Amino acid sequence: MSSELSAKQTQAALLLARGDTITTAAEQIGVNRMTIQQWLKKDDNFNAYLNSLKREFVDAGRSAMRASIVTAIDTINQLMLSSTNDVVRLNAAKEILDRAGLANDKPIGSDDVSKLQQEREFGFSF
């Protein structure tokens, strides 16, 4: 995909995907900001590449967050079990229940494939 792009387009896409503004990206690669705006408006190859980079950044961020989940749960659990402050213990317990999905009454959907297909087709549960 990036082989169809110029080196400047590839650099611009990388800068935009990581969160730089159009102006900053344009300054860094030595083009007018209107050039990048035109790529964004009219160049499907540029946009496809930019979107793939954004997806990679999001996936990398999610992976990093997943790696911290156990530590976060352990921290909240420790607060719930060992804090001498009742409010801290209560809030930690609520957080655990909320994150586990037990604090709300959302029903679990059907495990029957044909029922799920009917729900999708007709737009409501049977």
KAQUILIN-V726948 format. One line per field, one symbol per residue. burial: 1 if it has 24 or more other ideal C-beta (glycine too) atoms within 12 Angstrom, else 0. Layout:
BEGIN
burial = ???
END
This chain:
BEGIN
burial = 000010001111111110000100110010100011001100000110110010000000000000000000000100100000000000010001000000000000000000000000000000
END
